[in-house]
Each structure stands twice: as structure tokens, then as C-alpha cells.
């Protein structure tokens, strides 16, 4: 009888082994799911924070900056001169362009273009 008891004790139980594998797979899926959720949250938060300081008005994108304690709104414009030199022009306004009642129409024309 002692031999039978030992043989049964050494034989692994199939149900408990399947249960362990199920628990391991479930834990792995939970970890992978948590990592994917964190990545999605990070990407959404990044997109939101990038848009906080930007203002669209009249086809122009203004970025809110500070000049000391004074809030200003800047639009950057790049153009090429007749000699081929690339110039960066920054257009600054002090009032939020969306709150301003000045219409935007026409084109920006620089001398020498």
C-alpha cells in the first residue's frame, strides 16, 4: 500500500496544472493590457498638452508665449528672398486673435518677392 500512495503523490494533478497555466496566462494578459492602457493614456495626454497653447484663427496658427509677464501670441512665417535666403518672420499680437474683431483677408506680401 505504501507504494501506491507514493505513486499517486508523485503523479501531478492535471486539473491543478491547467489551473496554474490559466492563472499565469490571465496574469500575463492583465500586465500586457495595463501596459497598453498606459501607452494609450500617455499618447492622449501628449496630444492634449500639445494643443493647449495653440490657437487657430483665419487659417493661421498662433502659439501663446510670454514676454516677461505679458502674454503674447506668435505666428511664424518662413519665406525665401529673391537671392534664395530663407527668412523666418514672426508675427506677434498682444490680444488673443480669437477675441479680436479684426478680419483676416488677403495675402502676406513681402517686398522683393
N, C-alpha and C positions, 0 to 999 in steps of 0.2 A: 503494500500500500504506500509506502514511503516513496517509491519510485514514481507512481502515478501522480502524487501530489507535486513532486519536483518537476515532472514533465509539464504539468499544467501551469505551474508557476512560471516557467521559463518561456512558454509559448505566449507571444504578445497577443493582446486582445485586439481584434480587427476594428471593433467599434470605437474603442478609445483612441486608436491610431488615426482613424478617419476624423474623429472629433478634433484631435490635436492639429491635423492638417487644415481642417476647416477654420479653426481659430487663427492659425498662422496666416492663412490667405486673407481672412477678414481683417486682421490687423494690418497686413501689407496694403490692402485696398484703402483702409482708413488713413494710413500715412500718406500714400500717394494722393488720395483725394484732398487731404489737408494741404499738401504742398501745392497742388494745382489751384486750390481755392486761394491760397496766399499769393500766388503769382497773378491770378486774375484781379484780386483786390489791389495789388501793387500797381498793375497796369491802369486800372480805372482811376485810382488816386493820382497817378502821374499825369494822366490826360486832363483831369480836372484842375490840378495845380498849374499846369502849363497855360490853361485858358483864363486863369484868374486875372492876370494883369493885361490882357489883350482886349481891345475894343475895335469893332468893325463899324466903319461909318463911310458911306459914299464910295465903297469899293477900296477904301484904304484901311490898313490895319495899323492901329496906334498901340503903342506899348506905354504903360504907365510907369514913369520914373520919378525919382525925387531929385530936386536940385536944392540941396540943403534941406530946409523944412518945407519947401514949396513943391507941391505935386505938379508935374508937367506930363504932357502926352507927346510921344515922339513917333514919327513915321519916317522910316529910312527909305531912301530912293537912290538907286545906282544908275549912272548914265555914263556914256562914253563920249569924250570930246572929239572934235574933228581930227586931232592928232593921234587918237587911239588911246588916250589916257582914261582910265576908269576912275570916276569920282563918286564918292559916297556923300550924298546930301541928306541931312537930317532936318525934317520939318517939325518944329516944336509949336505946340499950343498950350496955353495955360489952363483953359477950361475944357472939361470933358466934351469931346466932339459930339457925342450923342445928345448932350444937353444944350448945345449951341444951335442957334437958329440960322446960321449962315449956310446957304445952299452950296453944294459942291457940283460944279459943272465945268465942262471944257477939259483941256489937256494941260499938262505941265510942259512948258516950253522953256528951254534954257538957251541963252544966246550962244550962237556958234554951232547949233545942231543942224 
